[in-house]
Amino acid sequence: MIAVIGAGPAGLMAAEVLARAGGTVTVFDQMPSAGRKLLMAGRGGLNLTHSEPLPRFLSRYGAHQDWIAPVVSAFPPDAAVAWCNGLGQPTFAGSSGRVFPRVMKASPLLRAWLRRLEEFVVGLRMRHRWTGWDASGVLCFATPDGTERIAPDATILALGGASWPRLGSNAAWTAYLPGLVTPFQPANCGFAADWSAHLRDRFAGQPLKRVVLRFGADQVAGEAMITANGLEGSAIYSLSARLREAIQSQGSATIQIDLRPDIAPEVLAKRLSEPRRGQSLSNVLRKSAGLSLPAVGLVQEALHSGADAANLTALVKSLPVRLVASAPIARAISSAGGLRLDAVDRRLMIRDRPGVFAAGEMLDWEAPTGGYLLQACLATGVAAARGALDWLEGAQG
Ligand SMILES: Cc1cc2nc3c(=O)[nH]c(=O)nc-3n(C[C@H](O)[C@H](O)[C@H](O)COP(=O)(O)OP(=O)(O)OC[C@H]3O[C@@H](n4cnc5c(N)ncnc54)[C@H](O)[C@@H]3O)c2cc1C
């Protein structure tokens, strides 16, 4: 029997590959039902993967690109799309190239997937919390009825990262792999800013649409949301790895927001220099610069903090916002850190744990949103399963 621990996308994909190859597979999970984080991802439409060319796709994994390239190339975005279609969930690519199931949610996909696994006679044992190995290397589980010990032929760990712990991936597993784990940190997360009470009360929960965020040499077009504590949303998530590092090393990170990227500075300057005819600054910013109310709020916040009112154009085109902390990991979309990549071999087998493989977000890679997270979870699930099959064949041969 092969044990897969963790019924998220990585573990379920590993189980599918193992079962298709004729393996006897049991999936264990500590939660009462499978795929809770996948269902949560479905609330945002379930961005499964991305349709850009593979080299560009792989570049999104940044420093981990070389490590992940062979894994994702062996189960690339096209394969993820075909797999999703095969479960009766047709996909589409949005204008940004992001790929979603047409129904824009995860529940029908997960239901079909679990049905498929049932047809392959994959066992699903929920409310089984893995608590490490005993002295003889047997897997130990805490269950509602007490404890259980299992000695499988091979094990795949797919225990997830550390974000949204209430959905199951609480990173408690790190205690069972001492010395092999890089501490978890929030990724694809919001950031705290020192908002005034006025900005917070008036604009928390309101979006900044079609803006461009700049940080150093990086720039991202998209949407950001003003929150009670700072900013979140897809554009800010894309910069989150570098913002997190800058805050860690320098205590804060200042981004520039172009609130009207579609208007050239000269055009904007001309509009803003026209006589105001008694209009308030807020009205001028709304009517002449075409800013939304939350964007006006941000400009006024900058003016109250001492920004130069004589150069409104610069403020609209390059509004500085100082970010002082990452949002808590419990609210991050994903996490950075996890089982070190040098702790596993090319088959994703943990070097000092023969027959134990790892997959998914528990491994120490990081990627922005855009479908790169699920794609890597599915691909590492495939790789770990193929690695386990290969290892079992070698062990038997
Ligand atoms: C709000 C939100 C939106 C997201 N949207 C997207 C998106 O649109 N596109 C995208 O690509 N990604 C998205 N993600 C990220 C994506 O959902 C995760 O990267 C992915 O679910 C990770 O898969 P995984 O299988 O590695 O781990 P998980 O899905 O976290 O599954 C790990 C499983 O292991 C179980 N487990 C943990 N410890 C134990 C233990 N000791 N014993 C037994 N079981 C255990 C957990 O209960 C859990 O079921 C989103 C995440 C969030 C939070």
The ligand as a Tripos MOL2 file, in Angstrom:
@<TRIPOS>MOLECULE
LIG
   53    58     1     0     0
SMALL
NO_CHARGES

@<TRIPOS>ATOM
      1 C1         -7.7880   32.2950   -0.7690 C.3       1 LIG1
      2 C2         -6.9010   31.4720   -1.6560 C.ar      1 LIG1
      3 C3         -7.0450   31.5440   -3.0250 C.ar      1 LIG1
      4 C4         -6.1800   30.8150   -3.8590 C.ar      1 LIG1
      5 N1         -6.3580   30.8870   -5.2100 N.ar      1 LIG1
      6 C5         -5.5080   30.2140   -6.0240 C.ar      1 LIG1
      7 C6         -5.6740   30.2670   -7.4350 C.ar      1 LIG1
      8 O1         -6.6550   30.8170   -7.9560 O.2       1 LIG1
      9 N2         -4.7430   29.6350   -8.2170 N.ar      1 LIG1
     10 C7         -3.6760   28.9770   -7.6670 C.ar      1 LIG1
     11 O2         -2.8370   28.4600   -8.4250 O.2       1 LIG1
     12 N3         -3.5560   28.8380   -6.3390 N.ar      1 LIG1
     13 C8         -4.4370   29.4560   -5.5080 C.ar      1 LIG1
     14 N4         -4.3060   29.3370   -4.1570 N.ar      1 LIG1
     15 C9         -3.2070   28.4870   -3.6180 C.3       1 LIG1
     16 C10        -3.5350   26.9980   -3.7080 C.3       1 LIG1
     17 O3         -4.8350   26.7600   -3.2280 O.3       1 LIG1
     18 C11        -2.5070   26.2170   -2.9010 C.3       1 LIG1
     19 O4         -1.2060   26.5190   -3.3890 O.3       1 LIG1
     20 C12        -2.7420   24.7050   -2.9970 C.3       1 LIG1
     21 O5         -4.0040   24.3510   -2.4420 O.3       1 LIG1
     22 C13        -1.6520   23.9390   -2.2520 C.3       1 LIG1
     23 O6         -1.8860   22.5700   -2.5060 O.3       1 LIG1
     24 P1         -1.2340   21.4510   -1.6190 P.3       1 LIG1
     25 O7         -1.8770   20.1660   -2.0400 O.co2     1 LIG1
     26 O8          0.2320   21.5590   -1.6430 O.co2     1 LIG1
     27 O9         -1.6660   21.7950   -0.1230 O.3       1 LIG1
     28 P2         -3.1330   22.0350    0.5150 P.3       1 LIG1
     29 O10        -4.1510   22.3150   -0.5100 O.co2     1 LIG1
     30 O11        -2.9030   23.0340    1.5920 O.co2     1 LIG1
     31 O12        -3.4560   20.5980    1.1640 O.3       1 LIG1
     32 C14        -2.6550   20.0970    2.2160 C.3       1 LIG1
     33 C15        -3.5040   19.0850    2.9600 C.3       1 LIG1
     34 O13        -2.6710   18.4540    3.9420 O.3       1 LIG1
     35 C16        -3.4460   18.2460    5.1090 C.3       1 LIG1
     36 N5         -2.5430   18.1520    6.2410 N.ar      1 LIG1
     37 C17        -1.6450   19.0430    6.7010 C.ar      1 LIG1
     38 N6         -1.0010   18.5740    7.7720 N.ar      1 LIG1
     39 C18        -1.5050   17.3260    8.0230 C.ar      1 LIG1
     40 C19        -1.2100   16.3140    8.9870 C.ar      1 LIG1
     41 N7         -0.2820   16.4880    9.9350 N.pl3     1 LIG1
     42 N8         -1.9110   15.1630    8.9300 N.ar      1 LIG1
     43 C20        -2.8640   14.9560    7.9670 C.ar      1 LIG1
     44 N9         -3.1750   15.8770    7.0330 N.ar      1 LIG1
     45 C21        -2.4860   17.0470    7.0480 C.ar      1 LIG1
     46 C22        -4.3400   19.4820    5.1830 C.3       1 LIG1
     47 O14        -5.4750   19.2280    5.9760 O.3       1 LIG1
     48 C23        -4.6620   19.7180    3.7140 C.3       1 LIG1
     49 O15        -5.8680   19.0950    3.3270 O.3       1 LIG1
     50 C24        -5.1750   29.9980   -3.2970 C.ar      1 LIG1
     51 C25        -5.0630   29.9020   -1.9160 C.ar      1 LIG1
     52 C26        -5.9210   30.6220   -1.0900 C.ar      1 LIG1
     53 C27        -5.7660   30.5090    0.4050 C.3       1 LIG1
@<TRIPOS>BOND
     1     1     2 1
     2     2     3 ar
     3     2    52 ar
     4     3     4 ar
     5     4     5 ar
     6     4    50 ar
     7     5     6 ar
     8     6     7 ar
     9     6    13 1
    10     7     8 2
    11     7     9 ar
    12     9    10 ar
    13    10    11 2
    14    10    12 ar
    15    12    13 ar
    16    13    14 ar
    17    14    15 1
    18    14    50 ar
    19    15    16 1
    20    16    17 1
    21    16    18 1
    22    18    19 1
    23    18    20 1
    24    20    21 1
    25    20    22 1
    26    22    23 1
    27    23    24 1
    28    24    25 2
    29    24    26 1
    30    24    27 1
    31    27    28 1
    32    28    29 2
    33    28    30 1
    34    28    31 1
    35    31    32 1
    36    32    33 1
    37    33    34 1
    38    33    48 1
    39    34    35 1
    40    35    36 1
    41    35    46 1
    42    36    37 ar
    43    36    45 ar
    44    37    38 ar
    45    38    39 ar
    46    39    40 ar
    47    39    45 ar
    48    40    41 1
    49    40    42 ar
    50    42    43 ar
    51    43    44 ar
    52    44    45 ar
    53    46    47 1
    54    46    48 1
    55    48    49 1
    56    50    51 ar
    57    51    52 ar
    58    52    53 1
@<TRIPOS>SUBSTRUCTURE
     1 LIG1         1 GROUP 0 **** ****
